[in-house]
Amino acid sequence: MAYRRAVDLVTIRVAMPERKAWWRNFTGAGGPISLDLDGGARTGHAVARVDGKGRVTVAVRLDPGPPAGGGSGH
């Protein structure tokens, strides 16, 4: 699956969207999603968009995750 990540936003390009159903769960206002990123599950809110040529992208705004390294910062 092809995706791009910029901090807390993941954009997924859906290849052959006419053959896939999963992205349709995120049309309109979208909905909750869980992704396997950074070696673990990350949750967020996904919204699917279809452009004028029928290409589909799903934008995922990630929920805040634990600090990198899990340390206290001291």
N, C-alpha and C positions, 0 to 999 in steps of 0.2 A: 504494500500500500504506500503510495507516495504522499508525503506530508512535509510541511514546513513548520518550524517552531520559532517563535519570537517571544521569549520570556514566558508569559502566561497565556499566549494565544497559539493554538495549533490549527493549521489549515490543511484539511485532507482533500485531495483531489480524488474523486470517485471515477475509476476507469470503468467503461461500459455500464453506466448507471441504469440503462434499460434492462440489464440482466441481474441487477441487484435490488434487494428490497430494504436492507437495513437503514439506508440513509433517509428513507421516507418517514421514519419515526421522528425525524428532526425538522420537518417542514413547518411552516408557520412560525409560531413562537419558539419552536425547538423543545428540548427537554434534557434531562440529566443523562450523563454518559460516564463511563469508566474506561480509561485507557491504560495500557501497560507502557509506562514511560519511566525513565530513570531507574530501571530495575525494580519497579513496583507499580501498584495501581494508583492512578491519579484520577480524581473525579472532576467534573466540570459541567458546563452547560453548552450543548451543541445546537447549532442552527444550520439547516441545509438551504442552499440557494441554487437555483437553476438559472443559467444565463440564457440569452436569446438563441444560442446555438445548441441548447440542450446539455451543456456541460454542467456538472454538479460539483460543488465544493461544500464541505461541511466545516464551519468555523467553530472551534471549541475554546471557550474561555475557561481556563483551568481555575479550580478553587485553590485558595492558598494552601501550600504544602508545608511540610516540616522544613526547618532551616537546613541548608546543605551541611552534611557531616553530622547533623544531629547534636552538635555541641551547644554549650551554653553561651559561647561567645566570649568567655573570660580567658 
